[in-house]
């Protein structure tokens, strides 16, 4: 079992030193969200919630840390957390992590696939989703942009903050709901529906 990653306070000057030379990978109207650091690791920033929501008592950064540890225990490839920070000066929590090596399925598709390889990948994806459901994993953000094909030809998960893991395999309702999430983006759905297995699910 992996040791729990402790929450550490990070001073503003220390944060600025850490992010020096970083490339902004993702941002929104509130500011930077994901930074690629010069050493190839990532720094993901989470806004601190001040309203009474579930994110107030269990922040998304903590969920990311806990979910990464749980997925590793279950044998599901995912990012490896290095550090967990609170940065009071900018009202952010942060997770410093090693990325999951490989390409998202969307990136694999964009790179070009023969039809036989595409069919095999669609089947592999469906088997993978059935597998994580059997482990009690409900991934509300499941789509082809956060499921990664690793160099070992296995599938793994990224963007795991809102993932839930229960003690028991998912029931039929939650399985169907999760599969619908995978099909909710038009381009993803069009690619998946080229296989009979996925076409049957999208009815």
Secondary structure in CASP SS format (residue, H / E / C, confidence):
PFRMAT SS
TARGET T0000
AUTHOR 0000-0000-0000
METHOD secondary structure of the structure
MODEL  1
X C 1.00
X C 1.00
X C 1.00
X C 1.00
X C 1.00
X C 1.00
X E 1.00
X E 1.00
X E 1.00
X C 1.00
X C 1.00
X H 1.00
X H 1.00
X H 1.00
X H 1.00
X H 1.00
X H 1.00
X H 1.00
X H 1.00
X C 1.00
X C 1.00
X C 1.00
X E 1.00
X E 1.00
X E 1.00
X E 1.00
X E 1.00
X E 1.00
X C 1.00
X C 1.00
X E 1.00
X E 1.00
X E 1.00
X E 1.00
X E 1.00
X E 1.00
X C 1.00
X C 1.00
X C 1.00
X C 1.00
X C 1.00
X E 1.00
X E 1.00
X E 1.00
X E 1.00
X E 1.00
X E 1.00
X C 1.00
X C 1.00
X C 1.00
X C 1.00
X C 1.00
X C 1.00
X H 1.00
X H 1.00
X H 1.00
X H 1.00
X C 1.00
X C 1.00
X H 1.00
X H 1.00
X H 1.00
X H 1.00
X H 1.00
X H 1.00
X H 1.00
X H 1.00
X H 1.00
X H 1.00
X H 1.00
X H 1.00
X H 1.00
X H 1.00
X H 1.00
X C 1.00
X C 1.00
X E 1.00
X E 1.00
X C 1.00
X E 1.00
X E 1.00
X E 1.00
X E 1.00
X E 1.00
X E 1.00
X E 1.00
X E 1.00
X H 1.00
X H 1.00
X H 1.00
X C 1.00
X E 1.00
X E 1.00
X E 1.00
X E 1.00
X E 1.00
X E 1.00
X E 1.00
X C 1.00
X C 1.00
X C 1.00
X C 1.00
X E 1.00
X E 1.00
X H 1.00
X H 1.00
X H 1.00
X H 1.00
X H 1.00
X H 1.00
X C 1.00
X C 1.00
X C 1.00
X C 1.00
X H 1.00
X H 1.00
X H 1.00
X H 1.00
X H 1.00
X H 1.00
X H 1.00
X H 1.00
X H 1.00
X H 1.00
X H 1.00
X H 1.00
X H 1.00
X H 1.00
X H 1.00
X H 1.00
X H 1.00
X H 1.00
X H 1.00
X H 1.00
X C 1.00
X C 1.00
X E 1.00
X E 1.00
X E 1.00
X C 1.00
X C 1.00
X C 1.00
X C 1.00
X C 1.00
X C 1.00
X C 1.00
X E 1.00
X E 1.00
X E 1.00
X C 1.00
X C 1.00
X C 1.00
X C 1.00
X C 1.00
X E 1.00
X E 1.00
X E 1.00
X C 1.00
X C 1.00
X C 1.00
X C 1.00
X C 1.00
X E 1.00
X E 1.00
X E 1.00
X C 1.00
X C 1.00
X C 1.00
X C 1.00
X C 1.00
X C 1.00
X H 1.00
X H 1.00
X H 1.00
X H 1.00
X H 1.00
X H 1.00
X H 1.00
X H 1.00
X H 1.00
X H 1.00
X H 1.00
X C 1.00
X C 1.00
X C 1.00
X H 1.00
X H 1.00
X H 1.00
X H 1.00
X H 1.00
X H 1.00
X H 1.00
X C 1.00
X C 1.00
X C 1.00
X H 1.00
X H 1.00
X H 1.00
X H 1.00
X H 1.00
X H 1.00
X C 1.00
X C 1.00
END
